[in-house]
Amino acid sequence: MKNLILLTAIAFAAVSCSEDDGLQNSKPEANAILFGTTVQIETKAVVKGTKIPDGEKVGLYALEAESSASPAWKASANLMDNIEAVANSSGGLDYSPLLNYTVDKVYNFYAYYPHTAVSQAGGDGVVAPTTTAAPKLKVTLEKTPSAQADYMYAAPIENYKRTSDEAGVIQKLVFKHALTQIRFKFKNTEESDAIVIKSIKVKDNDKGTMSITDGEWSSLSATSSDGNTFTFFQPTTPQTVAAGTTFDIPEQLMLFPKTGEDMVGNSTLKFELALDASGTEKTVEITPTVPATGLTAGTSYLYTLLYSSTAKDFISLSTEVVDWVDAIGGDLPVVPDKPGA
């Protein structure tokens, strides 16, 4: 006899759990595998709110085995192979055709966001599983904040044995952010001179491969040999920052996570600022080494850029880490080139 599979997808966050799981209240038909979602995302995440937005697509994998065995990946014909599930307005996931549990069999469930087609000719996309490897997702990060995808993976549910008395039991897929996030604020420490921000660009690796089962990244690289350029902030009208004031830059950029070792020996991540100081154009390049603990997946880091025309050796380092909200990545000096340099 077969029972219903109900899965609830939850995006991991530091906020407290919602009491409304967004599950479908009506009783599902016998033998249907249904998915519900309750998404808990930090307010500054690209995916926001308490559920995956209506119409967004999630990729699903499921493995099935007899009760005496552990589910294992196959090159094809897994119970679910990159199934496209669409979030609905009630917080559920819709997919077709519906599948079923078999009592006393053992199941593994995996999911990621957003759903992506299988890679073609080695390009971006899902790398199908094999008998020795789980599926992976090859991506190239978009170069502007508004165009980026908030890549997430679900904590796997493994070795779940379905019994006859568990009809309607809900399995919760807990989604976690796979990327890190950086933000900036610009502090003009001059006493009388305004500073004009023309652009802020970031250079870093833009290609990587994510494990769908645990969100780990591998094979990081840059499109070009000197690192790829992300346009973080480039307003149509350059932004003037008056003397003694601070400007919070209203953007957030997602990048691949970095370890503390990566940051201490950083050679890939660079910040490039195009400024105008009293009519003189200045280009400032910063190679950050903070926070020393690294840039963690699911965490937002706020960098304070302190501009000073004289304090060339000024360094202020401080870090504070929170989940996908304001985190202090460190205070960095913004020192223009010396006249004639």
C-alpha positions in Angstrom: 0.0 0.0 0.0 1.3 3.4 -0.8 1.1 6.7 1.2 1.4 10.3 0.4 4.8 12.1 0.3 4.5 15.6 1.7 7.7 17.7 1.6 7.9 21.2 3.0 10.7 23.4 1.7 12.1 25.9 4.1 14.8 28.5 3.3 17.2 28.8 6.2 17.3 32.0 8.1 18.1 33.7 11.4 14.5 34.8 11.8 12.1 32.9 14.0 9.9 30.3 12.5 6.5 31.3 11.1 3.6 29.6 12.7 1.9 29.3 9.3 3.7 26.7 7.3 1.9 27.6 4.2 0.8 24.0 3.6 -2.2 23.0 1.6 -5.1 22.5 4.0 -7.2 20.2 1.9 -6.6 16.5 2.1 -4.5 15.3 -0.9 -5.6 12.4 -3.0 -4.4 9.0 -2.0 -0.9 8.0 -3.3 0.0 11.5 -4.5 3.4 13.0 -3.6 2.7 16.6 -2.7 5.1 19.3 -1.7 4.4 22.3 0.5 6.7 25.2 1.3 7.4 27.5 4.2 10.3 29.7 3.2 12.1 31.5 5.9 14.5 34.0 4.3 16.3 36.9 5.9 14.9 40.3 4.9 18.0 41.3 3.0 18.2 38.1 1.0 17.4 38.3 -2.7 14.7 35.7 -2.0 12.5 37.4 0.6 9.5 36.7 2.7 8.2 33.5 4.3 7.9 31.3 1.2 9.5 30.8 -2.1 7.8 33.4 -4.4 4.8 32.3 -6.5 6.0 31.0 -9.8 9.7 30.4 -8.8 11.1 27.0 -9.7 12.9 24.5 -7.4 14.9 21.5 -8.6 14.1 18.2 -6.8 16.0 14.9 -6.5 14.8 11.7 -4.7 16.4 8.3 -4.3 14.5 5.1 -3.3 15.8 1.8 -2.0 14.4 -1.4 -0.4 14.2 -1.3 3.4 17.4 -3.4 3.8 19.5 -1.0 1.7 20.6 2.7 1.6 19.5 4.8 -1.4 22.3 5.3 -3.9 22.7 7.6 -6.9 22.2 6.2 -10.4 23.3 7.7 -13.7 19.6 7.8 -14.6 16.2 6.6 -13.4 16.4 8.0 -9.9 13.0 8.4 -8.4 13.3 12.1 -9.1 15.9 13.5 -11.4 16.1 17.3 -11.4 12.3 17.5 -11.3 11.0 21.1 -11.9 8.6 22.1 -9.1 6.9 25.5 -9.3 6.0 27.4 -6.1 2.4 28.3 -5.8 0.6 31.1 -4.0 -0.2 29.0 -0.9 3.4 28.1 -0.4 3.2 24.7 -2.0 5.3 23.2 -4.8 3.5 21.9 -7.9 5.0 19.3 -10.3 3.8 16.7 -12.8 3.3 13.8 -13.0 2.8 13.1 -9.3 4.8 10.3 -7.7 4.2 8.1 -4.7 5.7 6.6 -1.6 5.9 2.9 -1.2 5.5 1.7 2.4 8.7 0.3 4.0 11.0 1.6 1.3 13.8 4.0 2.2 14.2 7.5 0.7 16.7 10.4 0.3 15.5 13.8 -0.8 17.6 16.7 -2.2 16.6 20.1 -3.6 18.2 23.3 -4.8 17.1 26.8 -6.1 16.6 28.0 -8.7 15.8 25.0 -11.0 18.3 24.8 -13.8 18.4 22.7 -17.0 21.1 20.0 -17.5 24.4 21.3 -18.7 25.1 21.1 -22.4 28.6 20.7 -23.9 30.2 21.4 -20.5 28.5 24.8 -20.1 26.5 26.1 -17.1 23.7 24.0 -15.8 23.2 20.8 -13.8 25.8 18.1 -14.1 23.8 14.8 -13.9 24.6 12.3 -11.2 26.6 9.1 -11.7 26.9 6.0 -9.7 29.8 7.5 -7.8 28.9 11.2 -7.7 25.9 13.3 -6.7 24.6 16.0 -9.1 26.3 19.4 -9.2 25.3 22.9 -10.5 27.8 24.8 -12.7 27.1 28.6 -12.7 28.5 31.9 -13.9 27.5 34.7 -11.5 25.7 37.7 -13.1 27.7 40.9 -13.0 25.1 43.3 -11.5 23.2 43.0 -8.2 19.8 43.1 -9.7 20.5 40.3 -12.2 21.9 37.8 -9.7 20.3 34.5 -8.6 20.2 33.6 -4.9 21.6 30.1 -5.2 20.4 27.8 -2.4 20.5 24.1 -1.5 18.4 22.1 0.9 19.9 20.2 3.8 19.4 16.6 2.6 16.9 14.2 4.2 18.5 10.8 4.1 17.5 7.2 5.0 13.9 8.1 5.7 11.8 4.9 6.0 8.2 5.3 5.1 5.9 3.3 7.4 2.1 2.6 7.1 1.2 4.8 10.0 2.9 8.0 8.6 0.4 9.1 6.1 0.5 12.9 5.9 3.8 13.2 7.7 5.6 16.2 6.3 9.3 16.2 5.4 10.9 19.6 5.6 13.5 20.6 3.1 15.6 23.4 4.8 17.1 25.6 2.2 20.4 27.5 2.9 22.1 30.3 1.0 25.1 29.0 -0.9 26.7 32.4 -1.7 28.1 35.1 0.5 27.0 38.8 0.2 28.8 42.1 0.4 27.6 45.6 0.8 29.3 49.0 1.1 29.0 52.3 2.8 31.2 55.3 2.0 32.4 57.7 4.7 33.9 61.0 3.7 36.3 62.0 6.5 37.3 65.3 4.8 36.5 68.5 6.7 35.4 70.6 3.8 35.7 68.8 0.4 32.9 66.7 -1.1 33.8 63.5 -2.8 31.9 62.2 -5.9 31.5 58.4 -6.4 31.4 57.5 -10.1 31.4 53.8 -9.7 32.3 50.9 -7.4 33.4 47.7 -9.1 34.4 44.3 -7.7 36.7 41.8 -9.2 36.5 38.2 -8.2 36.0 34.7 -9.5 32.7 34.4 -11.3 32.5 30.7 -12.2 32.0 27.8 -9.9 30.4 24.4 -9.3 28.0 23.8 -6.4 27.3 20.4 -4.9 23.5 20.1 -4.8 23.7 17.9 -1.7 25.7 20.2 0.6 26.2 23.5 -1.1 30.0 23.3 -1.3 31.7 25.2 -4.1 34.5 23.9 -6.3 36.3 24.7 -9.5 36.3 28.4 -8.9 37.7 30.5 -11.7 37.4 33.9 -13.5 36.1 34.5 -17.0 39.3 36.5 -17.6 42.8 36.0 -16.4 42.8 39.0 -14.1 39.5 38.3 -12.5 36.0 39.1 -13.6 34.5 42.5 -13.0 31.1 43.0 -11.2 29.5 46.5 -11.5 28.4 47.0 -7.9 27.4 50.7 -8.2 27.4 53.0 -11.2 24.7 55.6 -11.0 23.6 57.6 -14.0 24.3 60.7 -12.0 27.5 60.3 -9.9 26.9 60.3 -6.2 28.2 63.3 -4.2 29.1 62.6 -0.6 29.5 65.8 1.4 32.4 66.3 3.8 31.9 64.6 7.1 29.0 62.5 5.9 28.3 58.8 5.1 26.5 57.3 2.2 25.0 53.9 2.5 25.2 52.3 -1.0 21.8 50.7 -1.8 23.1 47.5 -3.4 24.1 44.0 -2.4 26.3 41.7 -4.4 26.6 37.9 -4.0 30.0 36.2 -4.4 31.5 32.8 -3.8 32.3 32.2 -0.1 35.9 32.5 1.1 37.8 30.9 4.0 39.9 32.8 6.5 43.0 31.5 4.7 41.6 32.9 1.4 41.2 36.3 2.9 44.5 36.5 4.6 46.3 35.6 1.3 43.7 37.2 -0.9 44.7 37.7 -4.5 41.4 37.4 -6.3 38.9 39.8 -4.6 39.4 43.5 -5.3 37.4 46.6 -4.9 37.8 49.4 -7.6 36.5 52.9 -6.9 36.3 55.7 -9.5 36.1 59.0 -7.6 36.2 62.7 -8.2 38.0 64.7 -5.5 37.7 68.5 -6.1 37.7 68.1 -9.8 40.5 65.5 -9.9 39.6 62.0 -10.9 41.0 59.3 -8.7 41.1 55.5 -9.1 41.4 53.5 -5.9 42.0 49.8 -5.8 41.7 47.8 -2.6 42.6 44.2 -1.9 40.7 43.4 1.2 42.0 41.0 3.9 39.1 41.3 6.2 37.2 39.7 7.8 40.0 37.4 8.8 37.6 34.6 9.4 36.5 34.7 5.8 33.3 35.4 3.9 30.8 32.8 4.9 27.9 31.5 2.8 24.6 32.9 4.0 26.2 35.9 5.6 26.1 39.6 4.5 29.2 41.7 5.1 29.0 45.5 5.2 32.3 47.2 4.3 32.9 50.7 5.5 35.1 52.7 3.0 36.7 55.6 4.8 38.0 58.3 2.5 40.9 60.4 3.6 43.2 62.5 1.3 46.0 62.6 3.9 45.9 59.5 6.1 47.4 57.1 3.7 48.3 54.5 6.4 44.9 54.6 8.1 43.6 51.1 8.8 40.6 50.2 10.9 39.6 46.6 11.1 36.5 45.3 12.8 34.2 42.4 12.0 30.7 41.4 13.1 28.9 38.5 11.5 25.1 37.9 11.3 23.0 35.8 9.0 22.2 37.6 5.8 21.6 41.0 7.4 24.1 43.8 8.2 27.5 42.3 9.1 30.6 44.4 9.5 33.2 43.1 7.2 35.8 45.7 8.2 36.7 49.4 7.8 38.9 50.0 4.8 40.8 53.1 4.0 40.1 54.8 0.7 43.2 56.7 -0.1 43.6 58.5 -3.5 46.8 58.3 -5.5 49.3 61.0 -4.5 49.3 64.0 -6.9 51.5 63.3 -9.8 51.6 59.6 -9.1 
